[in-house]
Amino acid sequence: MTDVIDAELRLGSPSAERTSREKVRVIACGAIAREILAVSRANGLDHLDLHCLPAIWHAYPDRIAPGVKKAIEDARNEGFRRIFVGYADCGTGGLLDRVCEDEGVERIAGPHCYSFFAGNDLFARWDDDVTAFFLTDFLARQFAAFVIEPLGLDRHPELKPLYFGNYTKLVYLSQLEDDALKAKARDAADYLGLAYEYRFTGYGDLAPALART
């Protein structure tokens, strides 16, 4: 399984030039740490130095822009001249883009991780997903900790219709073909009372974005 995944992720053979590049600090959401490390290993991106911010900020997007700004300042104090932000907009309403512009750094393109994992161009054409609730591998693994508990559904399950009454389906965008994660995602759909749909995306736009750093 690992060999197959690595083959799908590989963007070219590592070269002496690539592995001797100046170090790049990647400031990323903790929810995509596994995926960044997988892409890095598969492509020999040894110049990437990963620093993750709390994945739970997925539920508190107002913390992302100031948190990234602080992390950029810290990285520069540590001597990093090259920095890449491993976040999409992620609900910041453009505030993260303002930080990136002020600090002169780039971020991965897209409105959220569902979009860049699917591929931003493809995601924009999915017109029938207005009422879809999306999961990634991370959210399938951590559904209770990052969906049920932050919304208080473990204490007040009667709130499910309030939060999810306008959704019609749960769409699992998977980065890995994993039967255990598929089962977890299907259980999540059942818990929410939604139809279940599975789409394998792989790593989408994440892999080429990291390769360009």
Buried (B, 14 or more C-beta within 10 A) or exposed (E): EEEEBBEEBBBEEBEEEBEEBEBBBBBBBBBBBBBBEBBBBBBBBBBBBBBBBBBBBBBEBEBBBEBBBEBBEEBEEEEBEBBBBBBBBBBBEEBBBEBBEEBEBEBBEBBBBBBBBBBBEEBEEBEEBEEBBBBBBBBBBBBBEBBBBBBEBEEEEEEBEEBBEEBEBBBBBBBBBBEEBBEBBBEBBEBBEBEBBBBEBBBBBBBBBBBEB
